[in-house]
Amino acid sequence: MRKFLDRLYWGSGVVASLLIAAICLLVCTQVLFNAITRFGGRSVNLTIPSYGDFAGYFLAASSFLALAYTLTQGGHIRVNLVLTRLPLPAQKTADILSLAVCSAVSCYATFYMAKLCLESYEYQDLSPGIVAIPLWIPQSIVLIGLSILSIALVDCVCRTITSKGSLFERDALAEYTSE
């Protein structure tokens, strides 16, 4: 199970990075098309329809797909000012409590994102751009990212409960990712 979860988190991070590369390619292509159009005269008019919409969808998808991978790699911002002054058992308790609250909020957001996707699918909502995209498609990718984040947070709660110290200490994190 551990290998499956680590691969799931890693895979979502890879997909997120590919989406960032797709944004770069899309925007660079449109800039090139703008330059060709500007210097090509009135007969040349190149554009990628709704490229801004696509870039926005890719950005939302990459942001949410990267959350679980970033969490498990210790990349999220943590305020350790108070935690480092607590005794080790209190640090662990604070970690468990904060991860449990984050898990609950993430599961809540996942549930309502699923409802939004279903509603968009049922009502056949379309994007307002030149290229009308069914909104449930980009929303479902965000839902997948939120679902993976919820799994990662619950996994972190369980790992923190069973670990000797705080899961997000440097040594514990290295042990967590090497298993």
VMD Tcl script that builds the backbone (N, CA, C; Angstrom):
set m [mol new atoms 537]
animate dup $m
set s [atomselect $m all]
$s set {name element resname resid chain x y z} {
  {N N MET 1 A 0.820 -1.196 0.000}
  {CA C MET 1 A 0.000 0.000 0.000}
  {C C MET 1 A 0.865 1.261 0.000}
  {N N ARG 2 A 1.981 1.225 0.747}
  {CA C ARG 2 A 2.873 2.378 0.833}
  {C C ARG 2 A 3.412 2.751 -0.548}
  {N N LYS 3 A 3.847 1.746 -1.312}
  {CA C LYS 3 A 4.385 2.019 -2.638}
  {C C LYS 3 A 3.314 2.605 -3.558}
  {N N PHE 4 A 2.102 2.081 -3.460}
  {CA C PHE 4 A 1.002 2.600 -4.285}
  {C C PHE 4 A 0.752 4.071 -3.975}
  {N N LEU 5 A 0.679 4.412 -2.685}
  {CA C LEU 5 A 0.418 5.804 -2.314}
  {C C LEU 5 A 1.557 6.727 -2.752}
  {N N ASP 6 A 2.794 6.286 -2.534}
  {CA C ASP 6 A 3.926 7.109 -2.961}
  {C C ASP 6 A 3.922 7.313 -4.476}
  {N N ARG 7 A 3.587 6.276 -5.215}
  {CA C ARG 7 A 3.502 6.412 -6.676}
  {C C ARG 7 A 2.346 7.313 -7.083}
  {N N LEU 8 A 1.240 7.243 -6.361}
  {CA C LEU 8 A 0.099 8.126 -6.639}
  {C C LEU 8 A 0.496 9.581 -6.447}
  {N N TYR 9 A 1.155 9.884 -5.332}
  {CA C TYR 9 A 1.590 11.256 -5.071}
  {C C TYR 9 A 2.616 11.707 -6.107}
  {N N TRP 10 A 3.556 10.836 -6.418}
  {CA C TRP 10 A 4.592 11.160 -7.398}
  {C C TRP 10 A 3.963 11.368 -8.778}
  {N N GLY 11 A 3.039 10.490 -9.152}
  {CA C GLY 11 A 2.383 10.601 -10.458}
  {C C GLY 11 A 1.589 11.887 -10.591}
  {N N SER 12 A 0.903 12.286 -9.530}
  {CA C SER 12 A 0.159 13.545 -9.613}
  {C C SER 12 A 1.121 14.724 -9.733}
  {N N GLY 13 A 2.272 14.634 -9.097}
  {CA C GLY 13 A 3.290 15.684 -9.249}
  {C C GLY 13 A 3.848 15.744 -10.658}
  {N N VAL 14 A 4.041 14.583 -11.266}
  {CA C VAL 14 A 4.536 14.543 -12.648}
  {C C VAL 14 A 3.514 15.160 -13.604}
  {N N VAL 15 A 2.244 14.785 -13.436}
  {CA C VAL 15 A 1.194 15.345 -14.295}
  {C C VAL 15 A 1.114 16.863 -14.104}
  {N N ALA 16 A 1.243 17.322 -12.859}
  {CA C ALA 16 A 1.227 18.764 -12.594}
  {C C ALA 16 A 2.379 19.466 -13.314}
  {N N SER 17 A 3.558 18.864 -13.295}
  {CA C SER 17 A 4.696 19.490 -13.972}
  {C C SER 17 A 4.513 19.484 -15.485}
  {N N LEU 18 A 3.895 18.439 -16.012}
  {CA C LEU 18 A 3.618 18.404 -17.452}
  {C C LEU 18 A 2.597 19.474 -17.849}
  {N N LEU 19 A 1.643 19.724 -16.979}
  {CA C LEU 19 A 0.666 20.777 -17.257}
  {C C LEU 19 A 1.318 22.160 -17.226}
  {N N ILE 20 A 2.272 22.366 -16.336}
  {CA C ILE 20 A 3.013 23.636 -16.312}
  {C C ILE 20 A 3.801 23.796 -17.613}
  {N N ALA 21 A 4.412 22.702 -18.081}
  {CA C ALA 21 A 5.128 22.746 -19.359}
  {C C ALA 21 A 4.164 23.036 -20.508}
  {N N ALA 22 A 2.957 22.485 -20.431}
  {CA C ALA 22 A 1.945 22.743 -21.466}
  {C C ALA 22 A 1.536 24.214 -21.476}
  {N N ILE 23 A 1.432 24.823 -20.300}
  {CA C ILE 23 A 1.121 26.256 -20.231}
  {C C ILE 23 A 2.220 27.054 -20.908}
  {N N CYS 24 A 3.457 26.713 -20.603}
  {CA C CYS 24 A 4.599 27.408 -21.203}
  {C C CYS 24 A 4.579 27.267 -22.721}
  {N N LEU 25 A 4.351 26.058 -23.200}
  {CA C LEU 25 A 4.298 25.815 -24.641}
  {C C LEU 25 A 3.146 26.579 -25.289}
  {N N LEU 26 A 1.994 26.571 -24.657}
  {CA C LEU 26 A 0.822 27.259 -25.183}
  {C C LEU 26 A 1.050 28.763 -25.283}
  {N N VAL 27 A 1.561 29.360 -24.215}
  {CA C VAL 27 A 1.786 30.803 -24.201}
  {C C VAL 27 A 2.900 31.189 -25.173}
  {N N CYS 28 A 3.975 30.412 -25.210}
  {CA C CYS 28 A 5.070 30.710 -26.143}
  {C C CYS 28 A 4.606 30.600 -27.594}
  {N N THR 29 A 3.779 29.605 -27.877}
  {CA C THR 29 A 3.237 29.462 -29.230}
  {C C THR 29 A 2.376 30.655 -29.593}
  {N N GLN 30 A 1.546 31.119 -28.658}
  {CA C GLN 30 A 0.700 32.274 -28.943}
  {C C GLN 30 A 1.544 33.531 -29.134}
  {N N VAL 31 A 2.609 33.702 -28.363}
  {CA C VAL 31 A 3.504 34.844 -28.545}
  {C C VAL 31 A 4.152 34.790 -29.930}
  {N N LEU 32 A 4.578 33.603 -30.344}
  {CA C LEU 32 A 5.147 33.437 -31.681}
  {C C LEU 32 A 4.107 33.777 -32.752}
  {N N PHE 33 A 2.885 33.296 -32.562}
  {CA C PHE 33 A 1.808 33.616 -33.508}
  {C C PHE 33 A 1.549 35.117 -33.557}
  {N N ASN 34 A 1.604 35.781 -32.415}
  {CA C ASN 34 A 1.413 37.239 -32.394}
  {C C ASN 34 A 2.517 37.950 -33.167}
  {N N ALA 35 A 3.748 37.472 -33.010}
  {CA C ALA 35 A 4.866 38.079 -33.744}
  {C C ALA 35 A 4.718 37.855 -35.242}
  {N N ILE 36 A 4.336 36.653 -35.644}
  {CA C ILE 36 A 4.136 36.362 -37.062}
  {C C ILE 36 A 3.012 37.227 -37.622}
  {N N THR 37 A 1.942 37.366 -36.866}
  {CA C THR 37 A 0.818 38.192 -37.307}
  {C C THR 37 A 1.226 39.654 -37.433}
  {N N ARG 38 A 2.018 40.135 -36.488}
  {CA C ARG 38 A 2.425 41.546 -36.508}
  {C C ARG 38 A 3.326 41.861 -37.698}
  {N N PHE 39 A 4.232 40.951 -38.008}
  {CA C PHE 39 A 5.183 41.211 -39.087}
  {C C PHE 39 A 4.756 40.598 -40.416}
  {N N GLY 40 A 3.691 39.821 -40.418}
  {CA C GLY 40 A 3.247 39.152 -41.637}
  {C C GLY 40 A 2.271 39.951 -42.480}
  {N N GLY 41 A 1.863 41.069 -42.002}
  {CA C GLY 41 A 0.911 41.886 -42.760}
  {C C GLY 41 A -0.522 41.483 -42.459}
  {N N ARG 42 A -1.424 42.075 -43.191}
  {CA C ARG 42 A -2.845 41.853 -42.958}
  {C C ARG 42 A -3.324 40.478 -43.404}
  {N N SER 43 A -2.579 39.827 -44.255}
  {CA C SER 43 A -3.031 38.532 -44.765}
  {C C SER 43 A -2.808 37.397 -43.762}
  {N N VAL 44 A -1.923 37.614 -42.774}
  {CA C VAL 44 A -1.627 36.570 -41.794}
  {C C VAL 44 A -2.251 36.961 -40.457}
  {N N ASN 45 A -3.097 36.088 -39.943}
  {CA C ASN 45 A -3.718 36.333 -38.637}
  {C C ASN 45 A -3.801 34.998 -37.896}
  {N N LEU 46 A -2.789 34.721 -37.100}
  {CA C LEU 46 A -2.721 33.456 -36.377}
  {C C LEU 46 A -3.076 33.660 -34.910}
  {N N THR 47 A -3.862 32.755 -34.377}
  {CA C THR 47 A -4.192 32.778 -32.956}
  {C C THR 47 A -4.629 31.388 -32.510}
  {N N ILE 48 A -4.443 31.119 -31.240}
  {CA C ILE 48 A -4.961 29.892 -30.638}
  {C C ILE 48 A -6.250 30.300 -29.939}
  {N N PRO 49 A -7.397 29.836 -30.432}
  {CA C PRO 49 A -8.665 30.244 -29.815}
  {C C PRO 49 A -8.734 29.820 -28.343}
  {N N SER 50 A -9.141 30.749 -27.507}
  {CA C SER 50 A -9.319 30.515 -26.065}
  {C C SER 50 A -8.052 30.036 -25.376}
  {N N TYR 51 A -6.891 30.460 -25.855}
  {CA C TYR 51 A -5.651 29.985 -25.229}
  {C C TYR 51 A -5.560 30.431 -23.773}
  {N N GLY 52 A -6.103 31.590 -23.449}
  {CA C GLY 52 A -6.102 32.054 -22.054}
  {C C GLY 52 A -6.954 31.153 -21.163}
  {N N ASP 53 A -8.083 30.695 -21.702}
  {CA C ASP 53 A -8.936 29.771 -20.943}
  {C C ASP 53 A -8.215 28.451 -20.691}
  {N N PHE 54 A -7.582 27.938 -21.742}
  {CA C PHE 54 A -6.856 26.671 -21.602}
  {C C PHE 54 A -5.708 26.799 -20.611}
  {N N ALA 55 A -4.986 27.917 -20.678}
  {CA C ALA 55 A -3.887 28.140 -19.734}
  {C C ALA 55 A -4.415 28.198 -18.305}
  {N N GLY 56 A -5.559 28.836 -18.113}
  {CA C GLY 56 A -6.165 28.895 -16.780}
  {C C GLY 56 A -6.589 27.527 -16.274}
  {N N TYR 57 A -7.187 26.726 -17.159}
  {CA C TYR 57 A -7.582 25.367 -16.756}
  {C C TYR 57 A -6.365 24.523 -16.413}
  {N N PHE 58 A -5.309 24.646 -17.225}
  {CA C PHE 58 A -4.081 23.900 -16.949}
  {C C PHE 58 A -3.457 24.344 -15.618}
  {N N LEU 59 A -3.525 25.646 -15.336}
  {CA C LEU 59 A -2.960 26.158 -14.086}
  {C C LEU 59 A -3.728 25.629 -12.877}
  {N N ALA 60 A -5.056 25.648 -12.952}
  {CA C ALA 60 A -5.865 25.120 -11.844}
  {C C ALA 60 A -5.581 23.632 -11.645}
  {N N ALA 61 A -5.534 22.891 -12.739}
  {CA C ALA 61 A -5.282 21.450 -12.654}
  {C C ALA 61 A -3.901 21.176 -12.064}
  {N N SER 62 A -2.882 21.891 -12.545}
  {CA C SER 62 A -1.525 21.643 -12.044}
  {C C SER 62 A -1.396 22.041 -10.578}
  {N N SER 63 A -2.054 23.114 -10.181}
  {CA C SER 63 A -1.982 23.544 -8.781}
  {C C SER 63 A -2.562 22.492 -7.844}
  {N N PHE 64 A -3.728 21.960 -8.186}
  {CA C PHE 64 A -4.361 20.988 -7.301}
  {C C PHE 64 A -3.698 19.618 -7.377}
  {N N LEU 65 A -3.203 19.242 -8.548}
  {CA C LEU 65 A -2.529 17.949 -8.654}
  {C C LEU 65 A -1.180 17.947 -7.931}
  {N N ALA 66 A -0.576 19.110 -7.781}
  {CA C ALA 66 A 0.731 19.194 -7.127}
  {C C ALA 66 A 0.633 19.212 -5.603}
  {N N LEU 67 A -0.548 19.431 -5.050}
  {CA C LEU 67 A -0.672 19.598 -3.598}
  {C C LEU 67 A -0.224 18.374 -2.797}
  {N N ALA 68 A -0.664 17.196 -3.183}
  {CA C ALA 68 A -0.324 15.988 -2.419}
  {C C ALA 68 A 1.175 15.699 -2.486}
  {N N TYR 69 A 1.749 15.812 -3.679}
  {CA C TYR 69 A 3.184 15.573 -3.830}
  {C C TYR 69 A 3.977 16.570 -2.986}
  {N N THR 70 A 3.589 17.836 -3.043}
  {CA C THR 70 A 4.289 18.865 -2.273}
  {C C THR 70 A 4.167 18.600 -0.780}
  {N N LEU 71 A 2.991 18.170 -0.337}
  {CA C LEU 71 A 2.789 17.848 1.086}
  {C C LEU 71 A 3.723 16.730 1.527}
  {N N THR 72 A 3.769 15.655 0.766}
  {CA C THR 72 A 4.574 14.501 1.182}
  {C C THR 72 A 6.077 14.758 1.063}
  {N N GLN 73 A 6.457 15.771 0.305}
  {CA C GLN 73 A 7.874 16.128 0.199}
  {C C GLN 73 A 8.274 17.215 1.193}
  {N N GLY 74 A 7.319 17.658 2.017}
  {CA C GLY 74 A 7.610 18.685 3.025}
  {C C GLY 74 A 7.733 20.074 2.442}
  {N N GLY 75 A 7.105 20.306 1.295}
  {CA C GLY 75 A 7.239 21.589 0.612}
  {C C GLY 75 A 6.228 22.648 0.994}
  {N N HIS 76 A 5.217 22.293 1.760}
  {CA C HIS 76 A 4.240 23.300 2.173}
  {C C HIS 76 A 4.817 24.147 3.302}
  {N N ILE 77 A 4.423 25.378 3.352}
  {CA C ILE 77 A 4.915 26.289 4.380}
  {C C ILE 77 A 4.340 25.883 5.727}
  {N N ARG 78 A 5.231 25.754 6.698}
  {CA C ARG 78 A 4.810 25.417 8.067}
  {C C ARG 78 A 5.392 26.459 9.007}
  {N N VAL 79 A 4.612 26.831 9.976}
  {CA C VAL 79 A 5.093 27.781 10.976}
  {C C VAL 79 A 5.565 26.968 12.172}
  {N N ASN 80 A 6.868 26.849 12.290}
  {CA C ASN 80 A 7.466 26.025 13.344}
  {C C ASN 80 A 7.882 26.839 14.564}
  {N N LEU 81 A 7.598 28.118 14.562}
  {CA C LEU 81 A 8.025 28.975 15.656}
  {C C LEU 81 A 7.467 28.489 16.990}
  {N N VAL 82 A 6.204 28.134 17.016}
  {CA C VAL 82 A 5.586 27.649 18.254}
  {C C VAL 82 A 5.932 26.181 18.473}
  {N N LEU 83 A 5.881 25.386 17.405}
  {CA C LEU 83 A 6.107 23.941 17.539}
  {C C LEU 83 A 7.477 23.615 18.120}
  {N N THR 84 A 8.505 24.325 17.718}
  {CA C THR 84 A 9.857 24.009 18.194}
  {C C THR 84 A 10.036 24.300 19.681}
  {N N ARG 85 A 9.173 25.121 20.256}
  {CA C ARG 85 A 9.265 25.449 21.679}
  {C C ARG 85 A 8.448 24.487 22.552}
  {N N LEU 86 A 7.709 23.608 21.933}
  {CA C LEU 86 A 6.906 22.638 22.677}
  {C C LEU 86 A 7.724 21.372 22.927}
  {N N PRO 87 A 7.405 20.641 24.001}
  {CA C PRO 87 A 8.049 19.336 24.185}
  {C C PRO 87 A 7.603 18.380 23.070}
  {N N LEU 88 A 8.396 17.349 22.824}
  {CA C LEU 88 A 8.141 16.441 21.709}
  {C C LEU 88 A 6.733 15.840 21.714}
  {N N PRO 89 A 6.199 15.368 22.834}
  {CA C PRO 89 A 4.826 14.839 22.797}
  {C C PRO 89 A 3.800 15.897 22.394}
  {N N ALA 90 A 3.997 17.133 22.829}
  {CA C ALA 90 A 3.071 18.210 22.464}
  {C C ALA 90 A 3.221 18.560 20.976}
  {N N GLN 91 A 4.447 18.499 20.461}
  {CA C GLN 91 A 4.661 18.731 19.027}
  {C C GLN 91 A 3.891 17.708 18.200}
  {N N LYS 92 A 4.006 16.458 18.618}
  {CA C LYS 92 A 3.323 15.391 17.897}
  {C C LYS 92 A 1.807 15.572 17.969}
  {N N THR 93 A 1.305 15.939 19.135}
  {CA C THR 93 A -0.131 16.174 19.301}
  {C C THR 93 A -0.583 17.337 18.420}
  {N N ALA 94 A 0.192 18.416 18.391}
  {CA C ALA 94 A -0.147 19.572 17.546}
  {C C ALA 94 A -0.140 19.177 16.070}
  {N N ASP 95 A 0.850 18.366 15.675}
  {CA C ASP 95 A 0.896 17.884 14.291}
  {C C ASP 95 A -0.339 17.052 13.950}
  {N N ILE 96 A -0.700 16.148 14.834}
  {CA C ILE 96 A -1.855 15.287 14.592}
  {C C ILE 96 A -3.129 16.121 14.491}
  {N N LEU 97 A -3.290 17.075 15.415}
  {CA C LEU 97 A -4.475 17.935 15.389}
  {C C LEU 97 A -4.546 18.772 14.116}
  {N N SER 98 A -3.423 19.384 13.738}
  {CA C SER 98 A -3.436 20.224 12.535}
  {C C SER 98 A -3.663 19.392 11.277}
  {N N LEU 99 A -3.064 18.222 11.211}
  {CA C LEU 99 A -3.284 17.354 10.054}
  {C C LEU 99 A -4.716 16.830 10.012}
  {N N ALA 100 A -5.293 16.555 11.171}
  {CA C ALA 100 A -6.682 16.086 11.212}
  {C C ALA 100 A -7.636 17.181 10.749}
  {N N VAL 101 A -7.397 18.414 11.201}
  {CA C VAL 101 A -8.235 19.535 10.750}
  {C C VAL 101 A -8.069 19.736 9.247}
  {N N CYS 102 A -6.832 19.700 8.767}
  {CA C CYS 102 A -6.590 19.835 7.321}
  {C C CYS 102 A -7.272 18.716 6.543}
  {N N SER 103 A -7.224 17.509 7.075}
  {CA C SER 103 A -7.886 16.374 6.423}
  {C C SER 103 A -9.383 16.610 6.324}
  {N N ALA 104 A -9.983 17.077 7.413}
  {CA C ALA 104 A -11.423 17.333 7.417}
  {C C ALA 104 A -11.791 18.423 6.417}
  {N N VAL 105 A -11.021 19.491 6.380}
  {CA C VAL 105 A -11.299 20.587 5.443}
  {C C VAL 105 A -11.117 20.112 3.999}
  {N N SER 106 A -10.087 19.330 3.768}
  {CA C SER 106 A -9.840 18.819 2.420}
  {C C SER 106 A -10.944 17.863 1.971}
  {N N CYS 107 A -11.380 16.995 2.860}
  {CA C CYS 107 A -12.484 16.081 2.515}
  {C C CYS 107 A -13.771 16.854 2.258}
  {N N TYR 108 A -14.008 17.896 3.035}
  {CA C TYR 108 A -15.170 18.764 2.838}
  {C C TYR 108 A -15.107 19.420 1.454}
  {N N ALA 109 A -13.948 19.988 1.117}
  {CA C ALA 109 A -13.778 20.631 -0.190}
  {C C ALA 109 A -13.922 19.615 -1.323}
  {N N THR 110 A -13.407 18.411 -1.116}
  {CA C THR 110 A -13.524 17.358 -2.132}
  {C C THR 110 A -14.985 16.995 -2.367}
  {N N PHE 111 A -15.737 16.861 -1.297}
  {CA C PHE 111 A -17.156 16.523 -1.404}
  {C C PHE 111 A -17.908 17.591 -2.205}
  {N N TYR 112 A -17.683 18.856 -1.883}
  {CA C TYR 112 A -18.410 19.915 -2.573}
  {C C TYR 112 A -17.898 20.143 -3.990}
  {N N MET 113 A -16.650 19.834 -4.247}
  {CA C MET 113 A -16.153 19.899 -5.627}
  {C C MET 113 A -16.798 18.798 -6.457}
  {N N ALA 114 A -16.998 17.639 -5.859}
  {CA C ALA 114 A -17.692 16.543 -6.559}
  {C C ALA 114 A -19.120 16.952 -6.887}
  {N N LYS 115 A -19.785 17.601 -5.934}
  {CA C LYS 115 A -21.149 18.079 -6.181}
  {C C LYS 115 A -21.169 19.112 -7.315}
  {N N LEU 116 A -20.186 20.008 -7.323}
  {CA C LEU 116 A -20.107 21.020 -8.377}
  {C C LEU 116 A -19.879 20.381 -9.739}
  {N N CYS 117 A -18.985 19.388 -9.806}
  {CA C CYS 117 A -18.730 18.682 -11.070}
  {C C CYS 117 A -19.994 17.992 -11.568}
  {N N LEU 118 A -20.689 17.339 -10.677}
  {CA C LEU 118 A -21.914 16.643 -11.049}
  {C C LEU 118 A -22.972 17.627 -11.536}
  {N N GLU 119 A -23.081 18.746 -10.853}
  {CA C GLU 119 A -24.045 19.771 -11.260}
  {C C GLU 119 A -23.689 20.347 -12.637}
  {N N SER 120 A -22.404 20.614 -12.862}
  {CA C SER 120 A -21.970 21.135 -14.161}
  {C C SER 120 A -22.235 20.124 -15.270}
  {N N TYR 121 A -22.065 18.857 -14.949}
  {CA C TYR 121 A -22.331 17.799 -15.932}
  {C C TYR 121 A -23.827 17.710 -16.231}
  {N N GLU 122 A -24.642 17.724 -15.181}
  {CA C GLU 122 A -26.096 17.599 -15.367}
  {C C GLU 122 A -26.675 18.776 -16.144}
  {N N TYR 123 A -26.200 19.995 -15.848}
  {CA C TYR 123 A -26.730 21.188 -16.519}
  {C C TYR 123 A -25.988 21.524 -17.811}
  {N N GLN 124 A -24.988 20.725 -18.143}
  {CA C GLN 124 A -24.190 20.908 -19.354}
  {C C GLN 124 A -23.613 22.322 -19.440}
  {N N ASP 125 A -23.029 22.775 -18.323}
  {CA C ASP 125 A -22.401 24.099 -18.284}
  {C C ASP 125 A -21.204 24.129 -19.217}
  {N N LEU 126 A -21.077 25.230 -19.965}
  {CA C LEU 126 A -19.973 25.411 -20.897}
  {C C LEU 126 A -19.192 26.672 -20.542}
  {N N SER 127 A -17.920 26.673 -20.881}
  {CA C SER 127 A -17.104 27.865 -20.662}
  {C C SER 127 A -17.553 28.956 -21.632}
  {N N PRO 128 A -17.386 30.233 -21.256}
  {CA C PRO 128 A -17.872 31.318 -22.110}
  {C C PRO 128 A -16.916 31.724 -23.232}
  {N N GLY 129 A -15.781 31.054 -23.369}
  {CA C GLY 129 A -14.785 31.453 -24.359}
  {C C GLY 129 A -15.170 31.094 -25.782}
  {N N ILE 130 A -14.265 31.376 -26.705}
  {CA C ILE 130 A -14.474 31.068 -28.122}
  {C C ILE 130 A -14.676 29.573 -28.309}
  {N N VAL 131 A -13.856 28.788 -27.614}
  {CA C VAL 131 A -14.011 27.338 -27.625}
  {C C VAL 131 A -14.794 26.968 -26.368}
  {N N ALA 132 A -16.001 26.489 -26.560}
  {CA C ALA 132 A -16.853 26.142 -25.417}
  {C C ALA 132 A -16.458 24.768 -24.884}
  {N N ILE 133 A -15.913 24.751 -23.688}
  {CA C ILE 133 A -15.467 23.520 -23.035}
  {C C ILE 133 A -16.492 23.165 -21.959}
  {N N PRO 134 A -16.942 21.915 -21.905}
  {CA C PRO 134 A -17.800 21.528 -20.779}
  {C C PRO 134 A -17.037 21.723 -19.466}
  {N N LEU 135 A -17.599 22.494 -18.553}
  {CA C LEU 135 A -16.879 22.854 -17.328}
  {C C LEU 135 A -16.589 21.677 -16.417}
  {N N TRP 136 A -17.318 20.584 -16.553}
  {CA C TRP 136 A -17.061 19.441 -15.686}
  {C C TRP 136 A -15.692 18.829 -15.978}
  {N N ILE 137 A -15.152 19.061 -17.159}
  {CA C ILE 137 A -13.843 18.469 -17.491}
  {C C ILE 137 A -12.728 19.102 -16.653}
  {N N PRO 138 A -12.535 20.429 -16.687}
  {CA C PRO 138 A -11.489 20.980 -15.816}
  {C C PRO 138 A -11.819 20.835 -14.332}
  {N N GLN 139 A -13.107 20.884 -13.994}
  {CA C GLN 139 A -13.491 20.713 -12.596}
  {C C GLN 139 A -13.166 19.310 -12.093}
  {N N SER 140 A -13.294 18.321 -12.958}
  {CA C SER 140 A -13.007 16.947 -12.528}
  {C C SER 140 A -11.518 16.742 -12.265}
  {N N ILE 141 A -10.676 17.464 -12.980}
  {CA C ILE 141 A -9.240 17.352 -12.718}
  {C C ILE 141 A -8.904 17.987 -11.370}
  {N N VAL 142 A -9.547 19.107 -11.067}
  {CA C VAL 142 A -9.380 19.714 -9.739}
  {C C VAL 142 A -9.887 18.753 -8.663}
  {N N LEU 143 A -11.006 18.091 -8.937}
  {CA C LEU 143 A -11.551 17.096 -8.000}
  {C C LEU 143 A -10.564 15.960 -7.761}
  {N N ILE 144 A -9.925 15.494 -8.806}
  {CA C ILE 144 A -8.922 14.433 -8.656}
  {C C ILE 144 A -7.777 14.917 -7.768}
  {N N GLY 145 A -7.300 16.146 -8.006}
  {CA C GLY 145 A -6.232 16.704 -7.177}
  {C C GLY 145 A -6.642 16.834 -5.720}
  {N N LEU 146 A -7.865 17.301 -5.469}
  {CA C LEU 146 A -8.355 17.401 -4.092}
  {C C LEU 146 A -8.498 16.031 -3.444}
  {N N SER 147 A -8.951 15.058 -4.216}
  {CA C SER 147 A -9.093 13.697 -3.684}
  {C C SER 147 A -7.743 13.122 -3.276}
  {N N ILE 148 A -6.744 13.310 -4.127}
  {CA C ILE 148 A -5.403 12.808 -3.812}
  {C C ILE 148 A -4.841 13.538 -2.595}
  {N N LEU 149 A -5.099 14.851 -2.488}
  {CA C LEU 149 A -4.656 15.601 -1.314}
  {C C LEU 149 A -5.325 15.071 -0.051}
  {N N SER 150 A -6.625 14.782 -0.128}
  {CA C SER 150 A -7.331 14.244 1.042}
  {C C SER 150 A -6.741 12.907 1.470}
  {N N ILE 151 A -6.446 12.059 0.494}
  {CA C ILE 151 A -5.813 10.772 0.796}
  {C C ILE 151 A -4.452 10.994 1.457}
  {N N ALA 152 A -3.675 11.935 0.910}
  {CA C ALA 152 A -2.341 12.207 1.461}
  {C C ALA 152 A -2.424 12.744 2.885}
  {N N LEU 153 A -3.397 13.596 3.155}
  {CA C LEU 153 A -3.531 14.143 4.506}
  {C C LEU 153 A -3.936 13.066 5.509}
  {N N VAL 154 A -4.880 12.228 5.133}
  {CA C VAL 154 A -5.271 11.124 6.021}
  {C C VAL 154 A -4.074 10.188 6.229}
  {N N ASP 155 A -3.333 9.937 5.158}
  {CA C ASP 155 A -2.128 9.115 5.250}
  {C C ASP 155 A -1.120 9.748 6.211}
  {N N CYS 156 A -0.951 11.064 6.130}
  {CA C CYS 156 A -0.018 11.753 7.027}
  {C C CYS 156 A -0.486 11.688 8.479}
  {N N VAL 157 A -1.787 11.779 8.711}
  {CA C VAL 157 A -2.302 11.644 10.082}
  {C C VAL 157 A -1.941 10.264 10.620}
  {N N CYS 158 A -2.213 9.238 9.836}
  {CA C CYS 158 A -1.911 7.863 10.274}
  {C C CYS 158 A -0.421 7.666 10.494}
  {N N ARG 159 A 0.397 8.187 9.584}
  {CA C ARG 159 A 1.851 8.045 9.724}
  {C C ARG 159 A 2.372 8.804 10.934}
  {N N THR 160 A 1.799 9.974 11.205}
  {CA C THR 160 A 2.247 10.748 12.356}
  {C C THR 160 A 1.860 10.052 13.656}
  {N N ILE 161 A 0.676 9.481 13.698}
  {CA C ILE 161 A 0.235 8.763 14.904}
  {C C ILE 161 A 1.161 7.589 15.190}
  {N N THR 162 A 1.577 6.872 14.151}
  {CA C THR 162 A 2.408 5.677 14.347}
  {C C THR 162 A 3.906 5.969 14.394}
  {N N SER 163 A 4.326 7.195 14.081}
  {CA C SER 163 A 5.759 7.515 14.093}
  {C C SER 163 A 6.214 7.908 15.496}
  {N N LYS 164 A 7.517 7.944 15.674}
  {CA C LYS 164 A 8.075 8.286 16.979}
  {C C LYS 164 A 8.033 9.788 17.240}
  {N N GLY 165 A 8.227 10.580 16.196}
  {CA C GLY 165 A 8.238 12.035 16.366}
  {C C GLY 165 A 7.314 12.675 15.362}
  {N N SER 166 A 7.608 13.912 15.071}
  {CA C SER 166 A 6.833 14.645 14.090}
  {C C SER 166 A 7.190 14.146 12.695}
  {N N LEU 167 A 6.187 13.911 11.892}
  {CA C LEU 167 A 6.415 13.392 10.540}
  {C C LEU 167 A 7.181 14.376 9.677}
  {N N PHE 168 A 7.060 15.660 9.972}
  {CA C PHE 168 A 7.640 16.668 9.105}
  {C C PHE 168 A 9.000 17.158 9.560}
  {N N GLU 169 A 9.603 16.476 10.535}
  {CA C GLU 169 A 10.996 16.755 10.847}
  {C C GLU 169 A 11.829 16.244 9.684}
  {N N ARG 170 A 12.947 16.831 9.442}
  {CA C ARG 170 A 13.771 16.470 8.283}
  {C C ARG 170 A 14.120 14.980 8.263}
  {N N ASP 171 A 14.547 14.429 9.411}
  {CA C ASP 171 A 14.948 13.026 9.452}
  {C C ASP 171 A 13.749 12.105 9.236}
  {N N ALA 172 A 12.619 12.443 9.852}
  {CA C ALA 172 A 11.425 11.616 9.711}
  {C C ALA 172 A 10.891 11.676 8.284}
  {N N LEU 173 A 10.989 12.857 7.654}
  {CA C LEU 173 A 10.512 13.002 6.281}
  {C C LEU 173 A 11.375 12.186 5.321}
  {N N ALA 174 A 12.690 12.185 5.547}
  {CA C ALA 174 A 13.568 11.385 4.699}
  {C C ALA 174 A 13.267 9.909 4.858}
  {N N GLU 175 A 12.995 9.479 6.093}
  {CA C GLU 175 A 12.631 8.077 6.351}
  {C C GLU 175 A 11.288 7.741 5.699}
  {N N TYR 176 A 10.352 8.682 5.752}
  {CA C TYR 176 A 9.008 8.494 5.196}
  {C C TYR 176 A 9.060 8.302 3.675}
  {N N THR 177 A 9.872 9.110 3.010}
  {CA C THR 177 A 9.919 9.052 1.551}
  {C C THR 177 A 10.830 7.947 1.043}
  {N N SER 178 A 11.697 7.397 1.887}
  {CA C SER 178 A 12.607 6.348 1.405}
  {C C SER 178 A 12.025 4.938 1.560}
  {N N GLU 179 A 10.930 4.807 2.293}
  {CA C GLU 179 A 10.360 3.483 2.499}
  {C C GLU 179 A 9.679 2.978 1.254}
}
mol reanalyze $m
mol bondsrecalc $m
mol representation Tube
mol addrep $m
